[in-house]
Amino acid sequence: MELEIQKLLVDNPKMYEHLKENSYYIKYLNRDSLYYKEFIERMKELYHERATDKISDAIDNMDIISNVLMAFK
Protein backbone atom coordinates (compact mmCIF):
# COMPACT_ATOMS: atom_id res chain seq x y z
CA MET A 1 0.00 0.00 0.00
CA GLU A 2 1.29 3.45 -0.83
CA LEU A 3 2.43 5.63 2.04
CA GLU A 4 0.08 8.44 1.03
CA ILE A 5 -2.94 6.16 1.32
CA GLN A 6 -1.73 4.81 4.64
CA LYS A 7 -1.41 8.32 6.01
CA LEU A 8 -4.90 9.27 4.77
CA LEU A 9 -6.39 6.18 6.39
CA VAL A 10 -4.70 6.71 9.74
CA ASP A 11 -5.45 10.45 9.87
CA ASN A 12 -9.19 9.98 9.42
CA PRO A 13 -10.72 8.14 12.40
CA LYS A 14 -13.82 6.97 10.49
CA MET A 15 -11.76 5.54 7.65
CA TYR A 16 -9.39 3.83 10.05
CA GLU A 17 -12.26 2.33 12.03
CA HIS A 18 -13.96 1.12 8.84
CA LEU A 19 -10.69 -0.44 7.72
CA LYS A 20 -10.29 -2.23 11.05
CA GLU A 21 -13.85 -3.54 10.90
CA ASN A 22 -13.44 -4.72 7.30
CA SER A 23 -9.86 -5.86 7.14
CA TYR A 24 -10.29 -7.49 3.73
CA TYR A 25 -9.92 -3.98 2.25
CA ILE A 26 -6.25 -4.08 3.22
CA LYS A 27 -5.66 -6.84 0.70
CA TYR A 28 -7.31 -4.88 -2.09
CA LEU A 29 -5.54 -1.65 -1.20
CA ASN A 30 -2.19 -3.44 -1.15
CA ARG A 31 -2.80 -4.86 -4.60
CA ASP A 32 -4.11 -1.72 -6.28
CA SER A 33 -4.21 1.81 -4.95
CA LEU A 34 -7.07 2.64 -7.33
CA TYR A 35 -9.35 0.65 -5.01
CA TYR A 36 -9.06 3.55 -2.56
CA LYS A 37 -11.86 5.43 -4.35
CA GLU A 38 -14.22 2.47 -3.99
CA PHE A 39 -13.23 2.11 -0.34
CA ILE A 40 -14.13 5.77 0.25
CA GLU A 41 -17.48 5.42 -1.54
CA ARG A 42 -18.44 2.36 0.48
CA MET A 43 -17.41 4.07 3.70
CA LYS A 44 -19.48 7.17 2.87
CA GLU A 45 -22.43 4.94 2.04
CA LEU A 46 -22.11 3.11 5.35
CA TYR A 47 -21.77 6.27 7.46
CA HIS A 48 -24.38 8.20 5.44
CA GLU A 49 -21.96 10.94 4.38
CA ARG A 50 -23.00 11.19 0.74
CA ALA A 51 -24.60 14.39 -0.51
CA THR A 52 -27.90 12.59 -1.13
CA ASP A 53 -27.93 11.32 2.45
CA LYS A 54 -27.34 14.81 3.82
CA ILE A 55 -30.12 16.26 1.66
CA SER A 56 -32.48 13.51 2.73
CA ASP A 57 -31.68 14.13 6.40
CA ALA A 58 -32.28 17.87 5.95
CA ILE A 59 -35.66 17.24 4.32
CA ASP A 60 -36.62 14.85 7.12
CA ASN A 61 -35.67 17.46 9.72
CA MET A 62 -37.73 20.11 7.91
CA ASP A 63 -40.72 17.75 7.88
CA ILE A 64 -40.40 17.12 11.60
CA ILE A 65 -40.18 20.84 12.35
CA SER A 66 -43.16 21.50 10.09
CA ASN A 67 -45.22 18.81 11.84
CA VAL A 68 -44.32 20.19 15.28
CA LEU A 69 -45.32 23.70 14.24
CA MET A 70 -48.59 22.43 12.80
CA ALA A 71 -49.32 20.67 16.08
CA PHE A 72 -48.98 23.96 17.97
CA LYS A 73 -51.55 25.72 15.77
HELIX and SHEET records of a PDB file:
HELIX    1   1 LEU A    3  ASP A   11  1                                   9    
HELIX    2   2 PRO A   13  GLU A   21  1                                   9    
HELIX    3   3 TYR A   24  ARG A   31  1                                   8    
HELIX    4   4 TYR A   35  LEU A   46  1                                  12    
HELIX    5   5 ALA A   51  PHE A   72  1                                  22    
END                                                                             
